[in-house]
Amino acid sequence: MTVNEHKEAYRLFWMVKGHIAESDDTAKLSADSYFKRLWVDGCNGAPLYDYEEGFEDAYNRRFHNGTNRTTITKR
């Protein structure tokens, strides 16, 4: 999974669940269904931009120790 795919999978997970305390596998496996769910929500008028609020901070705290780096190291 590329860095962009990793971040996008977690962004979709955040938008549906409101947290990113899951494994990479869970985020990746749920990405397609969460994309479809959000697509329908958006078509029905849901304010998807509100769903993203707080994601960047949470993502950076989880994967970059609070910094704004663009690379991910394997653990």
C-alpha positions as CSV (number, residue, x, y, z in Angstrom):
1,M,0.0,0.0,0.0
2,T,1.4,3.4,-1.0
3,V,1.6,6.3,1.4
4,N,-1.4,8.0,-0.3
5,E,-3.5,4.7,-0.3
6,H,-2.7,4.3,3.4
7,K,-3.8,7.8,4.3
8,E,-6.9,7.6,2.2
9,A,-8.0,4.2,3.7
10,Y,-7.6,5.8,7.2
11,R,-9.4,9.0,6.1
12,L,-12.4,6.9,4.9
13,F,-12.3,4.9,8.1
14,W,-12.3,8.2,10.1
15,M,-15.2,9.6,8.1
16,V,-17.4,6.6,8.9
17,K,-16.3,5.6,12.4
18,G,-14.8,8.8,13.8
19,H,-11.5,7.2,14.9
20,I,-8.5,5.5,13.4
21,A,-7.6,3.1,16.2
22,E,-7.6,0.1,13.8
23,S,-5.0,-2.0,12.0
24,D,-3.8,-1.3,8.5
25,D,-5.5,-4.4,7.3
26,T,-8.9,-3.4,8.8
27,A,-8.6,0.1,7.3
28,K,-7.6,-1.2,3.9
29,L,-10.3,-4.0,3.8
30,S,-13.1,-1.5,4.8
31,A,-12.0,1.3,2.4
32,D,-14.1,0.2,-0.6
33,S,-17.4,-0.3,1.3
34,Y,-16.8,2.9,3.3
35,F,-16.2,4.8,0.0
36,K,-19.5,3.5,-1.3
37,R,-21.3,4.4,2.0
38,L,-19.9,7.9,1.9
39,W,-20.8,8.3,-1.8
40,V,-24.4,7.6,-1.0
41,D,-24.4,9.9,2.1
42,G,-22.9,12.7,-0.1
43,C,-25.5,12.1,-2.8
44,N,-28.2,12.4,-0.1
45,G,-26.9,15.8,1.0
46,A,-24.7,14.8,4.0
47,P,-22.0,17.5,4.7
48,L,-19.0,15.2,4.1
49,Y,-16.6,18.0,4.8
50,D,-17.7,17.9,8.4
51,Y,-16.9,14.2,8.6
52,E,-13.2,14.9,7.9
53,E,-12.8,17.4,10.8
54,G,-10.0,16.4,13.1
55,F,-8.6,13.7,10.7
56,E,-5.3,15.3,9.9
57,D,-4.4,15.9,13.5
58,A,-5.4,12.3,14.5
59,Y,-3.5,10.8,11.6
60,N,-0.4,12.8,12.4
61,R,-0.6,11.9,16.1
62,R,-1.0,8.2,15.3
63,F,1.5,7.8,12.5
64,H,3.9,10.7,12.8
65,N,4.2,11.5,16.5
66,G,2.3,14.8,16.0
67,T,4.5,16.0,13.2
68,N,3.5,16.6,9.6
69,R,5.7,14.1,7.9
70,T,4.7,12.5,4.6
71,T,6.5,9.2,4.9
72,I,5.4,6.2,7.0
73,T,7.9,3.8,8.6
74,K,7.1,0.1,9.2
75,R,6.8,-0.9,12.8
